[in-house]
Amino acid sequence: MLSSMLFPLLVFLLASTSVGTLMLAAFYPHAVKATAYRQRFDRVAGRAGAGQVDAADEDARDRRRSVEKTLREMDEKQKENARRTGRPKLAVRLRQAGLAWSNRTYWFVSAGAGLATYLVMLLPGFGALTTAGFALAGGLLLPHLYVNGKRKARLKRFADEFPNAVDVIVRGLKAGLPVTDCLRVIAAEAAEPVKSEFVTVAQDQTLGLPVDEAVQRMSERIPLAEASFFAIVIGIQSRTGGSLSEALGNLSKVLRERKKMKAKIKAMSAEAKSSAGIIGAMPFFVAGAIYLTSPDYMTLLFTTLTGKIVLVGCGLWMGLGTLVMRKMINFDF
């Protein structure tokens, strides 16, 4: 009974093993060949991918080297311009102040200021030599201070308005406008003094100057870090390529962060500046109060040799202390 049941089972097992062996013998070479092909394909694909990665890395290194070279060239050019020009000439300072004066007009204004100072100093009855000294100082100093004040105010307005102009350029580039059209939009719609500077940039382009050179000339006319950053970004993009809208967007963020940092520094140093102003003005208020209450006591400083020496020494020490305090509360960043 048992043998009759095992016999069909053994026959089935032998038949299955035979069929499986035949199928393995028939298809195994094809399977091994396909596996070899697959391995070879994977190796080739891996080498191709590695080659693409190496090529991408090489492109990135070439771009980085090109950017570094461009930065070095522009830095050397700016240093050479600063070394060649040194302190801005009178005509340059007048233009940066936004004044349509010529050098002759400036000297006429200086002569008028000197004459006005001379007439004012005649009223208290000072001597001729003293009056002439005040007139000379007024003629040289008052126009200089006026031009410097106008220049600083104009540069400050440019620094405040320039990030908005950069944002307009970024939006124009993202909308598909070329850089030249974006610059013309700024020249037509921006606020002063950014508008006049970009009008000059547009005129330079009309004369045939490339965009990077025209912007570089603007950074030379406006001695601010913001204009230099803008010229560097435009110069790098024109030589190495890349996304100009992204670079200018990052520049706009940097400029706004610099503005916030400047305001924060101004707020933190306000107390020190107030203290320095009070300390510097207190001797004059005390001397004036003593002169009003006891004029004979203060007159000795002006009529005796010892008093004059004391005045000169006090003036020198006060001037030195004022310069030290000014250096302590002024921050460059």
TAWOBEL-V932263 format. One record per backbone hydrogen bond with DSSP energy under -1.0 kcal/mol. NH is the residue of the N-H (numbers start at 1). CO is the residue of the C=O. If there is no record, write none. Layout:
nh->NH co->CO
nh->NH co->CO
This chain:
nh->6 co->2
nh->7 co->3
nh->10 co->6
nh->11 co->7
nh->12 co->8
nh->13 co->9
nh->14 co->10
nh->15 co->11
nh->16 co->12
nh->17 co->13
nh->18 co->14
nh->19 co->15
nh->20 co->16
nh->21 co->17
nh->22 co->18
nh->23 co->19
nh->24 co->20
nh->25 co->21
nh->26 co->22
nh->27 co->23
nh->28 co->24
nh->31 co->27
nh->32 co->28
nh->33 co->29
nh->34 co->30
nh->35 co->31
nh->36 co->32
nh->37 co->33
nh->38 co->34
nh->39 co->35
nh->40 co->36
nh->41 co->37
nh->42 co->38
nh->43 co->39
nh->44 co->40
nh->45 co->41
nh->46 co->42
nh->47 co->43
nh->48 co->44
nh->49 co->45
nh->50 co->46
nh->51 co->47
nh->52 co->48
nh->53 co->49
nh->54 co->50
nh->55 co->51
nh->56 co->52
nh->57 co->53
nh->58 co->54
nh->59 co->55
nh->60 co->56
nh->61 co->57
nh->62 co->58
nh->63 co->59
nh->64 co->60
nh->65 co->61
nh->66 co->62
nh->67 co->63
nh->68 co->64
nh->69 co->65
nh->70 co->66
nh->71 co->67
nh->72 co->68
nh->73 co->69
nh->74 co->70
nh->75 co->71
nh->76 co->72
nh->77 co->73
nh->78 co->74
nh->79 co->75
nh->80 co->76
nh->81 co->77
nh->82 co->78
nh->83 co->79
nh->84 co->80
nh->85 co->81
nh->86 co->82
nh->93 co->89
nh->94 co->90
nh->95 co->91
nh->96 co->92
nh->97 co->93
nh->98 co->95
nh->99 co->94
nh->106 co->102
nh->107 co->103
nh->108 co->104
nh->109 co->105
nh->110 co->106
nh->111 co->107
nh->112 co->108
nh->113 co->109
nh->114 co->110
nh->115 co->111
nh->116 co->112
nh->117 co->113
nh->118 co->114
nh->119 co->115
nh->120 co->116
nh->121 co->117
nh->123 co->120
nh->126 co->121
nh->131 co->127
nh->132 co->128
nh->133 co->129
nh->134 co->130
nh->135 co->131
nh->136 co->132
nh->137 co->133
nh->138 co->134
nh->139 co->135
nh->140 co->136
nh->141 co->137
nh->142 co->138
nh->145 co->141
nh->146 co->142
nh->147 co->143
nh->148 co->144
nh->149 co->145
nh->150 co->146
nh->151 co->147
nh->152 co->148
nh->153 co->149
nh->154 co->150
nh->155 co->151
nh->156 co->152
nh->157 co->153
nh->158 co->154
nh->159 co->155
nh->160 co->156
nh->161 co->157
nh->162 co->158
nh->165 co->161
nh->166 co->162
nh->167 co->163
nh->168 co->164
nh->169 co->165
nh->170 co->166
nh->171 co->167
nh->172 co->168
nh->173 co->169
nh->174 co->170
nh->175 co->171
nh->176 co->173
nh->177 co->172
nh->182 co->178
nh->183 co->179
nh->184 co->180
nh->185 co->181
nh->186 co->182
nh->187 co->183
nh->188 co->184
nh->189 co->185
nh->190 co->186
nh->195 co->191
nh->197 co->193
nh->198 co->194
nh->199 co->195
nh->200 co->196
nh->201 co->197
nh->202 co->198
nh->203 co->199
nh->204 co->200
nh->205 co->201
nh->206 co->202
nh->207 co->203
nh->208 co->205
nh->209 co->204
nh->214 co->210
nh->215 co->211
nh->216 co->212
nh->217 co->213
nh->218 co->214
nh->219 co->215
nh->220 co->216
nh->221 co->217
nh->222 co->218
nh->224 co->222
nh->228 co->224
nh->229 co->225
nh->230 co->226
nh->231 co->227
nh->232 co->228
nh->233 co->229
nh->234 co->230
nh->235 co->231
nh->236 co->232
nh->237 co->233
nh->238 co->234
nh->239 co->235
nh->240 co->236
nh->241 co->237
nh->247 co->243
nh->248 co->244
nh->249 co->245
nh->250 co->246
nh->251 co->247
nh->252 co->248
nh->253 co->249
nh->254 co->250
nh->255 co->251
nh->256 co->252
nh->257 co->253
nh->258 co->254
nh->259 co->255
nh->260 co->256
nh->261 co->257
nh->262 co->258
nh->263 co->259
nh->264 co->260
nh->265 co->261
nh->266 co->262
nh->267 co->263
nh->268 co->264
nh->269 co->265
nh->273 co->269
nh->274 co->270
nh->275 co->271
nh->276 co->272
nh->277 co->273
nh->278 co->274
nh->279 co->275
nh->280 co->276
nh->281 co->277
nh->282 co->278
nh->285 co->281
nh->286 co->282
nh->287 co->283
nh->288 co->284
nh->289 co->285
nh->290 co->286
nh->291 co->287
nh->292 co->288
nh->293 co->289
nh->294 co->290
nh->298 co->294
nh->299 co->295
nh->301 co->298
nh->302 co->299
nh->303 co->299
nh->304 co->300
nh->308 co->304
nh->309 co->305
nh->310 co->306
nh->311 co->307
nh->312 co->308
nh->313 co->309
nh->314 co->310
nh->315 co->311
nh->316 co->312
nh->317 co->313
nh->318 co->314
nh->319 co->315
nh->320 co->316
nh->321 co->317
nh->322 co->318
nh->323 co->319
nh->324 co->320
nh->325 co->321
nh->326 co->322
nh->327 co->323
nh->328 co->324
nh->329 co->325
